[in-house]
Amino acid sequence: MSFLILSRASDDLRLAGWIGTFLAATVCVAYARKVMKPRPVLLGINIFMIAITPLIELLHIGNNAAVAQYLLKNIDSLVLASIFVTGLALTLFTRRGFLTHRSESTAKMRAHSACLLTVCAVGVVWSLFAGDNHLLSLVLPMSLLFGMQQFLTAGATDRQARHDVVLASAGAVPAPADTTI
Protein backbone atom coordinates (compact mmCIF):
# COMPACT_ATOMS: atom_id res chain seq x y z
CA MET A 1 0.00 0.00 0.00
CA SER A 2 2.83 2.36 0.83
CA PHE A 3 4.31 1.81 -2.63
CA LEU A 4 1.05 2.73 -4.35
CA ILE A 5 0.52 5.82 -2.22
CA LEU A 6 4.10 7.03 -2.57
CA SER A 7 4.30 6.32 -6.28
CA ARG A 8 1.11 8.32 -6.93
CA ALA A 9 2.02 11.16 -4.55
CA SER A 10 5.65 11.73 -5.55
CA ASP A 11 6.04 10.20 -9.02
CA ASP A 12 9.37 8.83 -7.74
CA LEU A 13 9.11 5.08 -8.36
CA ARG A 14 12.61 4.47 -7.06
CA LEU A 15 11.96 6.03 -3.65
CA ALA A 16 8.51 4.43 -3.43
CA GLY A 17 9.97 1.04 -4.35
CA TRP A 18 12.71 1.12 -1.74
CA ILE A 19 10.40 2.37 1.02
CA GLY A 20 7.87 -0.31 0.06
CA THR A 21 10.63 -2.94 0.06
CA PHE A 22 11.83 -1.87 3.51
CA LEU A 23 8.30 -1.95 4.93
CA ALA A 24 7.55 -5.33 3.28
CA ALA A 25 10.76 -6.77 4.73
CA THR A 26 9.79 -5.42 8.16
CA VAL A 27 6.40 -7.12 7.92
CA CYS A 28 8.03 -10.42 6.83
CA VAL A 29 10.37 -10.24 9.84
CA ALA A 30 7.30 -9.73 12.05
CA TYR A 31 5.77 -12.82 10.43
CA ALA A 32 8.94 -14.85 11.05
CA ARG A 33 9.08 -13.74 14.71
CA LYS A 34 5.37 -14.55 15.07
CA VAL A 35 4.58 -10.98 16.08
CA MET A 36 1.97 -10.91 13.32
CA LYS A 37 -0.07 -13.71 11.81
CA PRO A 38 0.67 -13.96 8.07
CA ARG A 39 -2.14 -13.24 5.67
CA PRO A 40 -1.57 -15.25 2.48
CA VAL A 41 -2.48 -12.57 -0.06
CA LEU A 42 -0.49 -9.91 1.76
CA LEU A 43 2.41 -12.33 2.11
CA GLY A 44 2.48 -12.70 -1.69
CA ILE A 45 2.46 -8.91 -2.10
CA ASN A 46 5.25 -8.47 0.46
CA ILE A 47 7.41 -11.13 -1.15
CA PHE A 48 6.85 -9.42 -4.49
CA MET A 49 7.92 -6.04 -3.08
CA ILE A 50 11.05 -7.51 -1.57
CA ALA A 51 12.03 -9.07 -4.90
CA ILE A 52 10.96 -6.54 -7.54
CA THR A 53 12.72 -3.37 -6.42
CA PRO A 54 16.21 -4.88 -6.18
CA LEU A 55 15.60 -6.74 -9.46
CA ILE A 56 14.64 -3.55 -11.29
CA GLU A 57 17.62 -1.72 -9.78
CA LEU A 58 19.96 -4.52 -10.91
CA LEU A 59 18.47 -4.41 -14.40
CA HIS A 60 19.10 -0.65 -14.61
CA ILE A 61 22.65 -1.06 -13.33
CA GLY A 62 23.25 -3.85 -15.87
CA ASN A 63 22.04 -1.64 -18.74
CA ASN A 64 18.84 -3.66 -19.20
CA ALA A 65 16.47 -0.72 -18.86
CA ALA A 66 14.14 -2.17 -21.52
CA VAL A 67 13.56 -5.30 -19.43
CA ALA A 68 13.04 -3.16 -16.32
CA GLN A 69 10.47 -1.05 -18.20
CA TYR A 70 8.72 -4.21 -19.39
CA LEU A 71 8.46 -5.42 -15.77
CA LEU A 72 7.10 -2.05 -14.67
CA LYS A 73 4.57 -2.07 -17.50
CA ASN A 74 3.29 -5.49 -16.33
CA ILE A 75 3.52 -4.83 -12.60
CA ASP A 76 -0.16 -5.63 -11.95
CA SER A 77 0.11 -9.09 -13.52
CA LEU A 78 3.37 -9.72 -11.69
CA VAL A 79 1.85 -8.87 -8.30
CA LEU A 80 -1.01 -11.28 -8.93
CA ALA A 81 1.43 -13.93 -10.19
CA SER A 82 3.46 -13.54 -6.99
CA ILE A 83 0.31 -14.07 -4.92
CA PHE A 84 -0.50 -17.13 -7.03
CA VAL A 85 2.98 -18.64 -6.52
CA THR A 86 2.83 -17.90 -2.78
CA GLY A 87 -0.61 -19.52 -2.56
CA LEU A 88 0.58 -22.54 -4.51
CA ALA A 89 3.57 -22.95 -2.17
CA LEU A 90 1.30 -22.64 0.89
CA THR A 91 -1.06 -25.21 -0.60
CA LEU A 92 1.67 -27.71 -1.40
CA PHE A 93 3.88 -27.31 1.67
CA THR A 94 1.68 -26.34 4.62
CA ARG A 95 -1.19 -28.01 6.46
CA ARG A 96 -3.41 -24.94 6.33
CA GLY A 97 -2.99 -24.17 2.63
CA PHE A 98 -3.63 -20.89 0.84
CA LEU A 99 -6.55 -20.02 3.11
CA THR A 100 -4.27 -20.48 6.17
CA HIS A 101 -7.26 -21.58 8.20
CA ARG A 102 -7.70 -24.91 9.94
CA SER A 103 -9.84 -27.11 7.72
CA GLU A 104 -11.85 -30.20 8.52
CA SER A 105 -9.64 -32.28 6.22
CA THR A 106 -6.80 -32.06 3.75
CA ALA A 107 -9.31 -32.44 0.91
CA LYS A 108 -11.29 -29.44 2.19
CA MET A 109 -8.09 -27.40 2.55
CA ARG A 110 -7.10 -28.24 -1.01
CA ALA A 111 -10.59 -27.34 -2.28
CA HIS A 112 -10.44 -23.94 -0.54
CA SER A 113 -6.93 -23.36 -1.84
CA ALA A 114 -8.00 -24.37 -5.36
CA CYS A 115 -10.79 -21.77 -5.26
CA LEU A 116 -8.38 -19.03 -4.24
CA LEU A 117 -5.76 -20.16 -6.77
CA THR A 118 -8.38 -20.15 -9.52
CA VAL A 119 -9.48 -16.61 -8.68
CA CYS A 120 -5.83 -15.55 -8.61
CA ALA A 121 -5.01 -17.23 -11.95
CA VAL A 122 -8.04 -15.63 -13.60
CA GLY A 123 -6.87 -12.32 -12.13
CA VAL A 124 -3.43 -12.74 -13.70
CA VAL A 125 -4.95 -13.39 -17.12
CA TRP A 126 -7.46 -10.56 -16.63
CA SER A 127 -4.73 -8.07 -15.72
CA LEU A 128 -2.80 -8.94 -18.87
CA PHE A 129 -5.75 -7.85 -21.02
CA ALA A 130 -7.32 -5.12 -18.84
CA GLY A 131 -4.98 -2.38 -20.02
CA ASP A 132 -3.29 0.39 -18.07
CA ASN A 133 -6.20 1.15 -15.76
CA HIS A 134 -4.90 -0.07 -12.37
CA LEU A 135 -8.42 0.01 -10.97
CA LEU A 136 -9.48 -2.66 -13.45
CA SER A 137 -6.24 -4.57 -13.83
CA LEU A 138 -5.21 -4.86 -10.17
CA VAL A 139 -7.82 -3.56 -7.76
CA LEU A 140 -10.72 -5.57 -9.20
CA PRO A 141 -8.91 -8.96 -9.10
CA MET A 142 -7.48 -8.18 -5.65
CA SER A 143 -10.94 -7.25 -4.34
CA LEU A 144 -12.34 -10.51 -5.66
CA LEU A 145 -9.45 -12.43 -4.12
CA PHE A 146 -9.90 -10.80 -0.70
CA GLY A 147 -13.67 -11.31 -0.94
CA MET A 148 -13.30 -15.00 -1.79
CA GLN A 149 -10.80 -15.41 1.04
CA GLN A 150 -13.26 -13.84 3.53
CA PHE A 151 -16.13 -15.95 2.18
CA LEU A 152 -14.18 -19.22 2.50
CA THR A 153 -12.86 -18.30 5.96
CA ALA A 154 -16.37 -17.44 7.16
CA GLY A 155 -17.69 -20.75 5.83
CA ALA A 156 -14.90 -22.73 7.46
CA THR A 157 -15.35 -20.86 10.76
CA ASP A 158 -19.12 -21.40 10.70
CA ARG A 159 -18.80 -25.15 10.06
CA GLN A 160 -16.21 -25.49 12.81
CA ALA A 161 -18.34 -23.48 15.23
CA ARG A 162 -21.34 -25.74 14.57
CA HIS A 163 -19.13 -28.83 14.95
CA ASP A 164 -17.74 -27.50 18.27
CA VAL A 165 -21.25 -26.73 19.57
CA VAL A 166 -22.40 -30.27 18.75
CA LEU A 167 -19.36 -31.72 20.53
CA ALA A 168 -19.79 -29.45 23.55
CA SER A 169 -23.49 -30.16 23.90
CA ALA A 170 -22.95 -33.90 23.52
CA GLY A 171 -20.85 -33.88 26.66
CA ALA A 172 -23.26 -31.58 28.52
CA VAL A 173 -26.41 -33.65 28.06
CA PRO A 174 -27.42 -35.04 31.44
CA ALA A 175 -28.14 -38.71 31.78
CA PRO A 176 -31.84 -39.60 31.92
CA ALA A 177 -33.13 -39.62 35.47
CA ASP A 178 -34.23 -42.93 36.92
CA THR A 179 -37.91 -42.51 37.74
CA THR A 180 -38.68 -46.07 38.82
CA ILE A 181 -39.60 -46.75 42.42
N, C-alpha and C positions, 0 to 999 in steps of 0.2 A: 504494500500500500504506500509505503514511504517513497518508493521509486516512482510510482505513478504520480503522486502529488508533487514531488520535487521536479520530475521531468516536465510536468505541465506548467509549474510555477516559474521555473528558472530557465527552461530550454537548454540546460546544461546536462546532457545525458551522462557525461563522464562523472560529474559530481553526484548526480542522482544514483547512478549505478554503484559507485563505491560506498555511498552511505547505505543504500539498500543491501549491499553485500555484507557490510559490517553488521547491520541490524539482523539480517537473516542468520548470520553466523552466531550472533548472540542468542537468538532464539533456539538454534540447534544445540548450543551448549546447554541452555536451560532444559531442553528435552533430554539430553544425555545425562544431566545431573538430576533428572526427575523433579525439577522445580516446577515444570509445566508438563501437562499431559499432551503428547503430540496429536495434532489433528491431521489426518492423512492428506487432505487437499492442501492445507497450508504447508505441510512438510514438503510436498512436491514443489510448491512455489518457492520455498526457502532454499531447497537444494538447487533449483534452477538459478536463483539469484546468486548463490555462492559460486556457481560454475560459469555463468554467462559473462559477467563483467571481466574477470581475469582472461577468459577466452578471447573476448573482443579486444581487450588491451593487447594481448599477445599477437593477435592477427594484425593490428595496426603497427605494432613494433616490427613485425616480420614482413612489412610491406604487402600485406594481404587485405588492404582496405575494402576491396570489392567483396570478398567473402564476409567481412565484418558487416558491411552494409546489407548484404543478403540476409544475414542472421537478424539484423535489426528490422528489416522489412517484414520478416516472418516471425517476429517475436511472440505474437499471440498464439500461433500454432505451436511454437516451441515450448511455451509455458504449459499449454494443455498436454503436450507430449511428455513433458517432465512429470506432470501429475499422473499421467497414464503409466509411465514406467515405474514411478514410486508405488502406485496402487498395485501394479502387477507384482512387484517385489514383495510388498506386504502380503499379498494373497498367497504367493508361493512359499514364503519363508517364515510367516508368523501364524500363530494359532487364531488370531482375531481378524486377520485379513484386512482388506481395504477399508471396511467399515470401522475397524478397530473397536468393535463392540462384541462382548461375549455372546456367542450364538449357541443355540440348542445343540447343534451338531456341525461337523465339518462340512457336510453337504449344504447346510443352510448358510454357513459362512461363505462358502464358494458361490452360492447363488446370489447373495447380497453383493459380494465383490464383483461378480459378473455383471450385475446391473450397473454398478458404478463405473466399471471399466467400459461398458458399452456406451454409456452416456458420455464418458470422456473421449472415447474413440470417435464417436459421432461429432463431438465438439471439435476435435482436431481437424477432421475433414471439413466441417462447416467453416472453421476459421480460415482454411486455405482458400475458400471460394467466396467468403463474405466481403472481401475488399478491405479498404483501409479504415473503415468505421470501427473503432475499438469497442464501441457500445455493442455492435452486432457481432463482431468477430471474437471478442473475449468475454465481455460482461454477460452476454446472453448464455453462452455455454457454461460459464462459471456459476451463474445463478441457478441454472438447471442442475448442475452437479451438486451444489450446496443443498438445494431443495430435495433432490433425491436422497442425499445422505441423511438429511433430517427425517425424511419420510421413513426410510429403512430403519434408522435408529429408533424412532418412535414406535414402529411396529415391533421391533425386537424387544424393546423395553416393556411394551404393553403385554406381549406374550409371556415374558418372564415374570412380570408382576402377577398376572393371572395364575401362572404355574406356582409361584411362591405362595399365593393366597390359598390355593388348593392344598398345598403341602402343609401350610401352617394350620389350616382349619381341620385337616385330617387328624392332626395330633391333638387338637383342642376339643374334639367331640367327646363328651362324657359317655362313659359306658352306660347302657340302659340299666335303670334301677330295678332291683328285684322287688316285685310287688306281691309275691306269694307269701302266704302266712303259714 
